[in-house]
Amino acid sequence: MHRSSTLPPSTNGLADPARAAEPIGIESRVREAELLPRLVTLTQVAEAIGISRRSLERLESGGGVGPKRLLVGRLVRFRQSEIAAWIAAGCPPRSQWSWPAAKR
């Protein structure tokens, strides 16, 4: 059997077990992304509360319903955790809704 000249003879073609535990680029990025708050779309919020996207747009744009929107560039997003808490609270009007500042 021919050994590759790029691998040291001590590894016998196997990866170093000590280095196997080190995260590689994409895996570490996935772990970092899991720590970020998940953002959801207006459509996903509308589906969660059982109304059409257009109805939610009308209610939300008037400033009367739902948590405040986040703008990511020109995209409208909401924090999933805040939407879940808002729904659990019974979908109160925005004037009665407060989200803990520590979670923002």
N, C-alpha and C positions, 0 to 999 in steps of 0.2 A: 504494500500500500504506500502511496506517495503522500508525504506530508507537505502542507503548504509552507512555504518559506516565510510567510508573514507571521505565523504563530510560533511563540517560543516552544521548544520541545517539551518543557515541563507541563504544559497544559494539555497535551495529547489531543488538541483540537477542541477542548471544552472551555467554556467561559470560566473566568476566575469567580468562584463562589462568593468571595467578599464583595466583588463589584456587582453581582447580580442583585443585591439589595438596594443599590443606588437607583433612584428614579431616572428614567430617561425623559427627554424633553416633553413629549406629549402627555405622558402619565403625570408628571408634576403639574402641567398646565391644567389637566382635568381636575386634579385635587384642588388646585387654587380656585378654579371655577365653581366647584361645589361649595366653597366657602362664601361666595358672593350671593347676594339676594337674587332670587329668580324673578325675572320680569315677565309679565304676561301682557297679552294684547287686549284691546277693547273687545274683540270678538270672543276671546276666552272668558272675559269677565261677564259679558252678556250671556253666554252659554251657562255659566255657573249660577247665575241668578234667574235664568229662565225667561229672558226677554230677547227681543231682536237687537242686533247691533245698532241699527238706526234709532230705535227707541232709547237705548242707553246713550248714544251720541247726543240726542236732544236733551235728555235729562242731565247728562254730565256737562255739556257745554253751557247750560244755564247756570251752572255752579251750585245746583241744589242737591245733587246725589253723588255719592261715592267719594272715595279718597282722592286727593289731588293727583293729577296725572304727572308723569315724568316724561320729559322730552329727551329722546336719545337721537340727536340730530333732528330730523323731522318726524321721527317715529314716536307715536304715543304708546307709553308702557305704564304699567302699574306694578307695585311690589306684590308678589303673590302672598306673602305673609300678611301684609296689610289688608288685602282683599279678603283673605280667609277670616281675619279678625273682624272686619267690617260685616261680613255675612253672618258670622256667629253672633254679632251684636244686634242682628235684625235689620241690617241695611238702613241705619238711621240717616237723616238728612245731613249734609256736610256741615251745617251750622252746629249740629249736636255731636259730630264725630271728632274725636281727638286721638291721635296716634302717639304713643310714647316717643318723645324726642330721642331717647337712648337707642331706639331701634332704627332710626333714620340714618 
